[in-house]
Amino acid sequence: MPPPADRRSFTMAVTAQAADIDELGHVNNAVYLRWIQDAATAHWSAVAPPEHRDAYVWVVTRHEIDYLRQTLKGETLGLTTWVGEPKGARFDRTVEIAGPGGGIRVKAVTTWALIDKATGRLARVRPDIAAPFLTPAAD
């Protein structure tokens, strides 16, 4: 499922390393979870303005992950992520991990909560915080 047209997606690549492989000979489920977090964090760092990155941090409140196909050592994957509509202090974020041929290996929807670094409390996702993620990048 590609990102909606009104969302700015973010894509990064990862290559499965020997340390990512479990006793079954493929990438361990916990590694996919780390990659999902890495994609979300990289998207925030790439799109959010410095004043938002300085003032806020995101924490995960929920993961829903479907593991569809295995990944083997040395395979390079594309991780694509985008966010849904903000709900109070939360965003749902979709991540799709695709193999070299483009087939989806993992699909995830995670819920992230915005924390004000100064207070340590939840912060509402204001329109100015959401806007860079809800507007596609200009070509």
DAWONOR-V606535 format. One record per helix or strand. SS is the DSSP state (@ for helix, = for strand). FROM is the first residue (numbers start at 1). TO is the last residue. Records with the same first field share a line. If there is no record, write none. Layout:
BEGIN
SS=FROM-TO / FROM-TO
END
This chain:
BEGIN
==10-15 / 21-21 / 27-27 / 56-67 / 76-83 / 87-87 / 90-98 / 104-116 / 122-122
@=18-20 / 29-47 / 50-55 / 127-134
END
